[in-house]
């Protein structure tokens, strides 16, 4: 319980890098961290409670959250989970009891029960953000969005987002030697860059450029590659990169007046496409308004439905293939018996 509460506390410090702690709080935090690093899993409770009260007041700023010491206490939270109350935002949920907030917010919903002290201090940021999955449950995402919206003045360190982005799965697609100039091809590619795969295909469907169907074909082909390798659906992918570069140009004769001739280039281009897995917690964290958070929550719901549907279809297909293999084996045995 002490390690779990300490993990929550470290994550609060990580998510709130702009906090300016006084010298006394910094000394208490340093001694608390050193006690854990030295193997003392039960540091003095007074020091831990004083530090956690200070961090709770700076991170949340809620009088109701500070009315009891069990929010960030070393002791384990209560077993009973309070029922959520409707939020004025109409979409997110808030919890009246601090223990319920601790159970349902970002920290406790992503803690792995098998973590240890070595992984806690592995990457110099206490390993808290790296524990989150790119696609979290919808209820946890709503609570995380409410927590982020309530603490939107806090900023996450860029290296944390860069590490999460580096850990995401990516899929590269390309199309070479297209009889189209790179400048005009980039006009089509810019419609898809930065969007999710369904939104990019929808944009290219209504684009009147001649090479829009070709870019859509490359996106579909790369998304099929993601489905084959890791079972990711198009609603779980975004277009991280989409641009055109110069290919091998063909030189031709340009007929000019007065018996002169010049040269012209038949330009060709290559398309490079990179699809990346969508990190929904990061999208919710970077969304500035409630409508943007609502949009990403809707995308998360669609992605989860598509993933579950694809998983059920694959399981049914595997069962049918197993049944077909059994029937073939039975028919082969009967045929061998008849021949004998």
C-alpha positions in Angstrom: 0.0 0.0 0.0 2.9 2.4 0.7 4.4 1.8 -2.7 1.1 2.3 -4.5 0.4 5.6 -2.6 4.0 6.7 -3.3 3.6 5.8 -7.0 0.5 8.1 -7.0 2.4 10.8 -5.4 5.3 10.6 -7.8 2.9 10.7 -10.7 1.4 13.9 -9.3 4.8 15.5 -9.2 5.5 14.3 -12.7 2.2 15.7 -14.1 2.7 19.0 -12.3 6.2 20.2 -13.2 5.3 23.8 -12.8 4.8 23.4 -9.0 7.1 25.6 -6.9 7.7 23.7 -3.7 9.2 25.6 -0.7 12.5 24.4 0.7 10.8 22.5 3.6 8.6 20.5 1.2 11.6 19.8 -1.1 13.6 18.4 1.8 10.7 16.2 2.9 10.3 14.9 -0.6 14.0 14.2 -0.9 14.2 12.3 2.4 11.0 10.4 1.5 12.4 9.3 -1.9 15.8 8.4 -0.4 14.1 6.2 2.2 12.4 4.3 -0.5 15.5 3.9 -2.6 17.4 2.6 0.4 14.8 -0.2 0.8 12.8 1.3 3.7 9.2 0.6 2.6 7.8 2.2 5.8 9.1 5.8 6.1 7.9 7.9 8.9 4.2 8.5 8.6 4.2 12.1 9.7 6.7 13.0 7.0 4.7 11.2 4.3 1.4 12.7 5.4 2.8 16.2 5.6 4.3 15.8 2.1 1.1 14.3 0.6 -1.1 17.0 2.0 1.2 19.6 0.5 1.2 17.9 -2.9 -2.6 17.4 -2.8 -3.2 21.1 -2.1 -1.0 22.2 -5.0 -2.2 19.6 -7.5 -5.9 19.6 -7.0 -6.7 22.7 -5.0 -10.0 21.4 -3.7 -11.1 22.1 -0.1 -13.3 19.0 -0.2 -10.3 16.9 -1.4 -8.2 18.2 1.5 -10.9 17.7 4.2 -9.5 14.2 4.9 -6.0 12.7 4.8 -7.0 9.5 3.0 -6.7 11.0 -0.5 -2.9 10.6 -0.9 -2.4 8.8 2.4 0.0 5.9 2.8 -2.9 3.7 4.0 -4.8 1.8 1.4 -8.2 3.3 0.2 -11.5 2.1 1.4 -13.0 -1.0 -0.2 -16.4 0.7 -1.0 -16.4 2.8 -4.1 -18.7 5.8 -4.0 -21.3 6.3 -6.7 -20.6 9.1 -9.3 -22.6 12.3 -9.3 -23.5 14.1 -12.5 -21.0 16.7 -13.6 -21.9 20.2 -14.8 -20.1 19.5 -18.0 -22.7 16.9 -18.9 -20.1 14.4 -20.1 -17.4 13.8 -17.4 -17.9 12.4 -13.9 -16.7 13.6 -10.6 -16.5 11.9 -7.3 -17.4 13.5 -4.0 -15.2 11.2 -1.9 -11.4 11.6 -2.3 -10.8 7.9 -2.1 -13.1 7.4 -5.0 -11.3 10.1 -6.9 -8.1 8.4 -6.2 -9.5 5.0 -7.4 -11.0 6.4 -10.6 -8.6 9.1 -11.8 -5.4 8.6 -13.9 -3.1 7.4 -11.1 -4.9 4.3 -9.7 -6.6 3.2 -12.9 -3.2 2.6 -14.6 -1.1 1.2 -11.8 0.3 -2.3 -12.5 0.1 -4.4 -9.4 3.4 -6.1 -10.1 5.5 -2.9 -10.3 8.5 -2.7 -8.0 10.9 0.0 -6.8 13.4 -0.5 -9.6 10.7 0.2 -12.3 9.4 3.0 -10.1 12.6 5.1 -10.5 13.8 3.6 -13.8 13.4 6.5 -16.2 14.1 9.4 -13.8 10.4 10.2 -13.9 9.2 7.4 -11.6 7.7 5.4 -14.5 4.2 6.6 -14.0 3.1 7.8 -17.4 4.6 4.9 -19.2 2.2 2.5 -17.4 -0.8 3.9 -19.4 -2.1 1.9 -22.3 -2.7 3.9 -25.6 -6.4 2.7 -25.5 -7.8 2.8 -22.0 -11.4 1.9 -20.9 -14.0 4.5 -21.7 -14.9 5.1 -18.0 -11.3 5.6 -17.1 -10.9 8.0 -20.1 -13.9 10.1 -19.0 -12.4 10.4 -15.5 -9.0 11.2 -16.8 -10.5 13.9 -19.1 -12.3 15.4 -16.1 -9.1 15.4 -14.1 -7.1 17.0 -17.0 -9.8 19.6 -17.5 -9.8 20.5 -13.8 -6.0 20.9 -13.9 -5.5 22.3 -17.4 -3.1 24.9 -16.1 -0.6 22.2 -15.4 1.8 21.2 -18.2 3.4 17.8 -18.9 7.1 17.7 -19.6 7.9 17.3 -23.3 10.2 14.3 -22.8 7.3 12.3 -21.3 5.2 12.8 -24.4 8.2 12.1 -26.6 8.8 8.8 -24.8 5.2 7.8 -25.1 5.2 8.7 -28.8 8.3 6.6 -29.4 6.7 3.6 -27.8 3.7 3.6 -30.1 3.5 1.1 -33.0 4.0 2.6 -36.5 3.5 1.3 -40.0 5.2 2.6 -43.1 3.6 2.6 -46.5 4.8 4.1 -49.8 4.1 4.4 -53.5 6.9 5.0 -56.0 7.3 6.5 -59.4 4.0 8.3 -59.7 3.5 10.3 -62.9 2.7 13.5 -61.0 4.8 16.4 -59.8 5.7 16.4 -56.1 4.3 19.9 -55.6 0.9 18.9 -56.8 1.0 15.6 -55.0 1.8 17.4 -51.7 -1.5 19.3 -52.2 -3.3 16.0 -51.9 -1.2 14.6 -49.1 -1.8 17.6 -46.9 -5.5 16.7 -46.7 -4.6 13.5 -44.9 -1.6 14.5 -42.8 -2.4 14.8 -39.1 -5.9 13.2 -39.2 -7.2 9.8 -38.1 -7.5 7.2 -40.8 -11.3 7.4 -41.1 -11.2 11.2 -41.2 -8.4 11.1 -43.8 -10.3 8.7 -46.1 -13.4 10.9 -45.7 -11.5 14.0 -46.7 -9.9 12.2 -49.7 -13.3 10.9 -50.8 -14.6 14.5 -51.4 -11.2 15.8 -52.8 -11.5 16.6 -56.5 -7.8 16.1 -57.2 -6.9 13.4 -59.7 -4.5 11.6 -57.4 -6.7 11.6 -54.3 -7.9 7.9 -54.9 -4.2 6.9 -55.1 -3.4 8.4 -51.7 -6.5 6.8 -50.2 -5.4 3.4 -51.6 -2.0 3.7 -50.0 -3.7 4.6 -46.6 -6.0 1.5 -46.9 -3.1 -0.8 -47.8 -1.0 0.4 -44.8 -4.0 0.1 -42.4 -4.5 -3.5 -43.6 -0.8 -4.1 -42.8 -1.5 -2.9 -39.2 -4.5 -5.2 -39.0 -2.4 -8.2 -40.2 0.5 -7.6 -37.8 -1.1 -6.5 -34.6 -4.9 -6.5 -35.2 -5.2 -2.7 -35.1 -8.3 -1.3 -36.8 -8.4 1.9 -38.9 -10.1 3.8 -36.1 -7.1 3.1 -33.8 -4.6 4.7 -36.3 -3.7 8.2 -37.3 -1.7 9.6 -40.2 1.6 10.7 -38.6 3.3 11.5 -41.9 2.1 11.9 -45.4 4.2 13.8 -48.0 5.6 13.5 -51.5 9.3 13.7 -52.6 11.0 13.9 -56.0 11.3 10.8 -58.1 13.4 10.0 -61.2 12.5 12.7 -63.7 12.4 11.9 -67.5 14.1 14.3 -69.8 12.4 15.2 -73.0 13.0 17.5 -75.9 11.1 20.8 -75.8 10.4 22.2 -79.3 10.8 25.9 -79.5 10.4 28.6 -82.2 12.9 29.7 -84.8 14.4 26.2 -85.1 15.5 26.0 -81.5 15.0 23.2 -79.0 15.3 22.9 -75.3 14.7 20.3 -72.6 11.8 19.6 -70.3 11.3 17.2 -67.4 8.4 14.8 -66.9 8.3 14.9 -63.2 7.7 11.8 -61.0 7.1 11.6 -57.3 7.2 9.1 -54.4 4.7 9.0 -51.5 5.8 8.3 -48.0 3.1 7.4 -45.5 3.5 6.6 -41.7 0.5 5.4 -39.7 0.8 5.5 -35.9 -1.3 4.1 -33.2 -3.4 6.7 -31.5 -2.5 7.5 -27.9 -5.9 8.5 -26.6 -4.6 9.6 -23.1 -2.2 12.0 -24.8 -4.9 13.3 -27.1 -7.2 14.0 -24.1 -4.3 15.7 -22.3 -3.5 18.0 -25.2 -7.2 18.8 -26.0 -7.8 22.4 -24.9 -11.6 22.6 -24.9 -14.4 20.3 -23.6 -15.6 19.8 -27.2 -12.2 18.5 -28.3 -12.2 16.1 -25.3 -15.7 15.0 -26.2 -14.6 14.3 -29.8 -11.6 12.1 -28.7 -13.9 10.3 -26.2 -16.2 9.5 -29.1 -13.3 8.3 -31.2 -12.2 6.1 -28.4 -15.6 4.6 -28.1 -15.7 3.8 -31.8 -12.2 2.4 -31.7 -13.1 0.0 -28.9 -16.3 -1.1 -30.7 -14.3 -1.8 -33.9 -11.6 -3.7 -32.0 -14.1 -5.9 -30.2 -16.0 -6.6 -33.4 -12.8 -7.5 -35.2 -11.7 -9.7 -32.4 -15.0 -11.6 -32.3 -14.9 -12.1 -36.1 -11.3 -13.4 -35.9 -12.3 -15.9 -33.2 -15.3 -17.1 -35.2 -13.1 -17.5 -38.3 -10.5 -19.5 -36.3 -13.3 -21.8 -35.0 -14.6 -22.3 -38.5 -11.1 -23.1 -39.8 -10.5 -25.6 -37.0 -13.9 -27.3 -37.8 -13.0 -27.4 -41.5 -9.6 -29.0 -40.6 -11.3 -31.6 -38.4 -13.8 -32.5 -41.2 -11.0 -32.8 -43.7 -9.0 -35.1 -41.4 -12.1 -37.2 -40.8 -12.8 -37.5 -44.5 -9.2 -38.5 -45.1 -9.4 -41.2 -42.5 -12.6 -42.6 -44.0 -11.1 -42.7 -47.4 -8.0 -44.6 -46.1 -10.3 -47.1 -44.3 -12.3 -47.7 -47.5 -9.1 -48.3 -49.5 -7.9 -50.8 -47.0 
